[in-house]
Amino acid sequence: MPSNRVFFSFAKSDIDAAFQAASPKIQYRGLKLLQSLDHPKHGKLLIVIPRACGKAHDRNRIRRQLRAIFYEHQLYQNKTVWILLVRKDALALDFATLTQFLTKACGRGSENGSRVPPKVAPG
């Protein structure tokens, strides 16, 4: 298994190509997932969080959580480049909700292009 770094590092040209080929996949409470090019070796996740979303420690926290979910659930096995746009509303989501969103959207059975948000337990 490749190291954790290769799933989240991009060259500038890779980012440009990914955004040009991106198509909307699913969005939910401040999270918008775009599906882009297929990667020949493994899936990758590009997380975009604007500075206007909040303080650096809040942006870093959600970025760390999303990376951990992508790696621990082995979502890189789906050989796709994913672009996740994070807005301020998403900073309030808990880890379980983020896990449910990302695993449902990037999981192996996610090729249907559904825009239905994941079911979230009340509370």
C-alpha positions, 0 to 999 in steps of 0.5 A: 500500500502506498504511503498516505502522502500520495493520496493527497498531494497534487502538482499544479498541472494535476489540479488544473486538469482535475478541475477541467474534467470535474463533474458534480457528484453530490453535495450536502451541508457545505460539502460539495464533491466533484468527480474528476479523472481516473488515476492510473494507480489509486484514487486521490482526494483534493480538499479545497477550504477557502480562508473565509470558512474560518480560522486555520485550526478549524480548517485544518481539523476538518481537513485532517478528519477528511484525510483520515476517513479517505485513508482508513476506509481505503477509498483510494481503491476507487481509482478516481480523483475526487475534489471536495469543496468545503464551505463554512456550514461543513465545519459544524459537522461531526466526524460520524456525519463526515464519515457517512458522507465520504464513504457513501459518495466515494465508496465502490458502489457510488458510480450512480451519480446520485445527488441524494444526501446521506441519511444522518442520524438525528441529534 
